Amino acid sequence: MSIDGKHWTGSRIVGLEGQQVPPPEKQPQRRWLWLLLGIVVVLPLLGLLGLIGYGWHLGHRSASAQTEIVVKDDKGKPVAPDKLAAANDKLQKKLAALAPKGQYVVIDTANNRVYLRDGERTLREMIASCGSGNVLVDPVGGRTWTFDTPRGQFKVQSKVNNPVWIKPDWAFIEEGEPIPKDPRQRADANVMGDYALGIGRGYFIHGTLYKRLLGRNVSHGCVRLGDEDLEFLFKTATLGTKVIIY
């Protein structure tokens, strides 16, 4: 039977020239795609569910542990929550009573900060330079000096305008200079700034020529401040103001 110059063979179409037309290709198997898709989607989902379940377990365990905490007294007997709260309030009142009243100065030597406080309020935070902790040894006499800022409670004992530094022996030894016999050669009026607050034992809060080093532990034990902060502190702190250094 002829159809448009071709005849039917029953299984394929063959042209009059005898050329064979290839049969249509079968669709490739896609099972491996579904398998891959299952791995990509299902496994992360199972992992997520596992994490959620583990997190719930930890939270539940932590909550359970908290409910089991019991505070006991010196004799090992449990303390009732209301008695514990009352004891805590009493302790808070004792701590509040120990806090300084009025204005006082706090010096944080580790972070090189000076705070002027009034009760619980901070009036001003200032960047400082505290002791370096370096040790100097006299190569001749064997004396040693450790350049730390002292810790403890002090008070403002003196206030000086245009202070003059009387250089101690270590200042000359550090510079490799001979120690002068004339006391007048120890005076240096250009290194402490415009103001100084004496806190005892030869230590001062004063100015500095090395403002770029503020915020670092580089001093010989005194506490250095920038010009504006030093002027504010000098004019605000009175004689007898507590100075707490830690």
FENWOFEN-V887867 format. One record per pair of residues at least 12 apart in sequence whose ideal C-beta (glycine too) atoms are under 8 Angstrom apart, sorted by the first residue. I is the first residue (numbers start at 1). J is the second residue. Records with the same first field share a line. If there is no record, write none. Layout:
I = J  J
This chain:
71 = 84
99 = 119  120
100 = 117  119  242  244
101 = 119
102 = 118  119
103 = 116  117  118  123  236  237  238  241
104 = 116  117  118  241  242  243  244
105 = 117  156  205  233  237  241  242  243  244
106 = 243  244  245  246
107 = 128  130  149  223  243  244  245  246
108 = 246
109 = 130  131  149  151  217  245  246
112 = 127  128  129  130  214  215  216  217
113 = 125  126  127  128
114 = 126  127  128  205  223  225  229  233
116 = 232  233  236  237
123 = 236
124 = 229  232  233  236
126 = 225  226  229  232  233
127 = 214  215  225  226  229
128 = 214  215  223  224  225
129 = 208  210  213  214  215  216  217  218  219  223  224
130 = 149  217  219  223  224
131 = 147  148  149  217  219  220  221  222
132 = 147  217  218  219  220
133 = 146  147  148  217
134 = 146  147
135 = 147
136 = 170  173  174
138 = 169  170  173
139 = 173
143 = 169  170
145 = 170
147 = 219  220  221
148 = 221
149 = 203  219  221  222  223  245
150 = 201  203  221  245
151 = 245  246
152 = 244  245
153 = 242  243  244  245
154 = 199  200  203  242  243  244  245
155 = 199  200  240  241  242  243
156 = 197  198  199  237  238  239  240  241  243
157 = 198  199  200  239
158 = 196  197  198  239
159 = 195  196  197  198  234  237  239
160 = 195  196  197  198
161 = 194  195
162 = 189  194
163 = 189  192  193  195  196  204  206
164 = 187  188  189  192
165 = 187  188  189  191  192
166 = 183  186  187  188
167 = 186  187  188
168 = 186
170 = 220
190 = 209
191 = 208  209
192 = 204  206  207
193 = 206  207  208  225  227  230
194 = 207  227  230  231
195 = 207  230  231  234
197 = 233  234  237
199 = 243
203 = 221  222  223
204 = 222  223
205 = 222  223  225  230  233  243
206 = 222  223  224  225  230
207 = 224  225  226  227  230
208 = 224  225  226
210 = 224
211 = 226  227
214 = 226
